[in-house]
Amino acid sequence: MANSGLDYLLQFSKIQKNERVGDIEAIDFKVINNGTQMGHLIIQCKCHKYNKGFNIAASVLNWKIGKYFKRASKSLDYTSVKKLRME
């Protein structure tokens, strides 16, 4: 089995389909490029706080979820992820 593709990358995602962390819910996943890195896994999310849908690379969302669980980030929603992406 090659170390690529959706099933392989989902093993390393800190959020799974239909799971909610903070105010963000993972709706669906897709793989871009060759699917060998977490940046190739795109997560379609819904923010329940702002009722807004968006796509984000799993590598970015995993990092933000880690900060949220360690309480280094007070919230996990669309604005906190958007702010992170602009830094």
N, C-alpha and C positions, 0 to 999 in steps of 0.2 A: 504494500500500500504506500502510495506517495504521501509525503508530509505536506499536503495542500488540500484546498477545497473547503467547502462549508462545514462539513462534519468535523474536520480537523481543527479549524479555527474556533468553532463553538466550544471546544473543550477548554479554551483559555479565556472565554468571555466571562466577565463578572456579572452579566445579566443575561437571562435566557428569554426566549419568546414568551410573551404574555406575563412576564415577571415585572413587578414594579419596585423600583428603588427610589426613595425620596418621592418626588412628583413626576418621575420619568418612567414610562412603561415601554418595553421593547415590543414593537408590533411585528416586525419582520426583519429578515437578514438577507443580504446579497453579497456576493464575492465579486471583486473587480481584479483585473490583472491576472496573475497566476495563482493567487490565493495562498501565498506562502507566509505572509506577515499579517499581524493584526490590523495594520493600516489598510489592508485589502478587504477586510470585513466591514461592510457598511451596515449600520443598524438604523432601521426606520423606527423612530421614537414618537411618542406622544407625551406632551407635558400636560398633566391634568390641572396644574395650577393656572396656566395661561391658555389652556385648550388650544395648543398649537402643535402641529406636526413638524418634524424635521429629521434630516439624515445626519449621521455623524460616524466617523471612523471609530471602530471598536477600541483602537489603541488610545484615543483621546478620552472616550467615555470610561474605559477601564481605569485610567489614571484619575479621573474626576471621582469615580465611585470609590476608589481607594482613599482619596482625601476625605470624602464624605464619611466613610466608615471609621476613619481615624479621628473624626471630628475636627479636622483641619479646615473643613469647609462646612459652613452652617446650613447650607441648603443645597439641594440637587434638583434643579429645574432648568427651564429653557434659558433664563437670563444668566444663571451661573455658568452654564455650558457655553453660551454665546460669549460671555466675558472671557472665559478661558481661551476660546479660539482666537480672540482678538489680541491676547497678550503675546 
